[in-house]
């Protein structure tokens, strides 16, 4: 049975929450955009200072783009590994922000700024909880905390897989608290146990050295037509990928996974209410199953030819399409790329160039039956007053596979995000109440883990 400490009151948490928000404002002000190599060493320095102030020993390692930080503090029979990242997405398009993206701004119940949710707010809320735990335990941290913080997550974590493999012994723990999580509009916590893998690509087609007069469309093929036909051959109207062999390696969900999904609430209405979605794939009853267990192919952008006002009767010389695959456990990104190339060749599109972008990531999933997950669930229910939604896999991706494969640590994802948080978009935000609850949860969770059997 999981030990649960007394819940800290708002008054008890207030100094840690307010100090945390000051720390968050300072971190948001650092423009740590990994895609553009902006302010990454400076942000790693700031994170290091925050950790060292709480007694962490911090080791710094070079990454391909940004430093990797590995920190450790505390003593006790239980060990928690925490994973966060300090890099953020680009702020563009700037004109769609209602306040400066790199200044924490409070409007109503929400706090705005780039990285305020993903992932600086998550990091700071956990640090605030750790401070509260120390205050409740005579200034000591009653368990060992190992904290890995990187600065390349938003570009696919190109340094992380090899780092985790090389430092697997330094990362051993009873469980890993992953970098994100979410709270529903009615205050129910969502506990994610997995992530999909990802492959990002471009398809490129060129038919001439220069754009041509469109009258030549009768005798010269059009690269945008070819790209459109190639893309249309990759999936059917239901959203199922049609590349031969693509589904061969898909691992079926376990019975525990299926039971977890069966218990989840209807999910289409929140998407419709928040984002005004007008078209869905599949039946409503399939929504959660597809989101958790179905690999998908997305068209991220279609580019080429004339796009300004009015008409320009031109036959483009070239065009390109950006794609991403979201993969499920046991699908190998390298094999997916090979299957894509073979399919295009077989369909007569051998002239279309396939360009691989960023680092590819494998999928990974933790079983809902893990004892570590039971501790997480108990702490969430105690803090939020309701059982969490247990979601086997986020539809998003992240570098979870090396932790599962090389370290063998169960992974749980719970945090302070919200369905209207606009992560990666203008006006990224968190709710102040969720930040406070996140600090409270972290306090209860750390103490429960420290004192559990």
ABEGO torsion letter per residue (X at the ends): XBBBBBBBBAAAAAAAAAAAAAAAAAAAABBBBAAAGBGAAAAAAAAAAAAAAAGBBBBBBBBAABBBBBBBBEBEABBBBBBBBABBBBAOBAAABABBAABBBBBEABBBEBGAAOAAAAAAAAAAAAAAAAAAAGGBBABBBBBBBBAAAAAGGAAAAAAAAAAAAAABBABBBBABEBBBAAGBBBBBABBBBBBBBBBBBBABABBBBAAAAAABBBAAAAAAAAAAAABBAAGBBABBGAAAABBBBBAAAAAAAAABBBAAAAAAAAAGBABBBEBAAAAAAAAAABBBBBBABBBEEBABBEBBBBBBABBBBBBBBBBBBGBBAAAAAAAAAAAAAAAGAAABBBBBBEBBBBBBBBBAABAAAAAAAAAAAAAAGBBBBBBABBABBBBAAAAAAAAGBBBBBBBABBAAAGBGBBGBBBBAAAAAAAAAAAAAAAAAAAABX
